[in-house]
Amino acid sequence: AVWRDGGAVAVPADAPAYVQYTSGTTGPPKGAVHRHADPVAYCQAMAGQALRMTPDDVVLSVAKACFPYGLGNTVLFPLYTGAAAVLWPDPPSVTGIVEQARRHRPTLLFTAPAYYARLVADGEPSTFASLRAAGSAGEPLPPALADRAEEFLGCPVLDGLGMTETGHTFISNTIARRRRGTVGVVLDPYEISVHTPYGKAFVGERGVLHVRG
């Protein structure tokens, strides 16, 4: 629903809701139009299936809400599940992450591999004792770094893959199912296939990833 003249007005699930702009990774930069139903799909996929979020969770996301990753982590996932979110306006830094973790005792942490490397190098493990899981995205997570981060944080670090066009993560390791050195499993309701110039790729063959939400 949308608000108009003081009241809520029902809109179709496929009505445009918001636009996010791509960086050009998947082609020329463009505005990806998301429908009203889209956040429900990726909240069910990542917050529900992968993370099993509950109202008891407290989310700390290094990615800010102006980015698709941060918007889901900080705003939409907590709204969907009833969880709490840490809102901090400062530019991301290791010092800031440590300060917010000490103050708010998050159960879920979201950031990129580069920050996990910096936390392992400069942080203090006891600061993150409240975590039950951590999400990683934005760049490849080397298995050796994942091992160090998991030992440091004392919780699983779940690598995943998303893009602006899908709104958030569509492939991820999950609380229930994870494998070192992979980006995980396809989250429902998304479908993927890999294509070469000659058609669908065979197992083990390189190609271009196609995703349908």
Buried (B, 14 or more C-beta within 10 A) or exposed (E): EEEEEEEEEEEEEEEEBBEBEBEEEBEEEBEBEBBBEBBBBBBBBBBBBBBBBEEEBBBBBBBBBEBBBBBBBBBBBBEBBEBBBBBBEEEBEBEEBBBBBEEBBBBBBBBBBEBBBBBBEEBEEEBBEBBBBBBBBBEEBBEEBBEBBBEBBBBBBBBBBBBBBBBBBBBBBBBEEBEEEBBBBBBEEBEEEBEEEEEEBEEEEEBEBEBEB
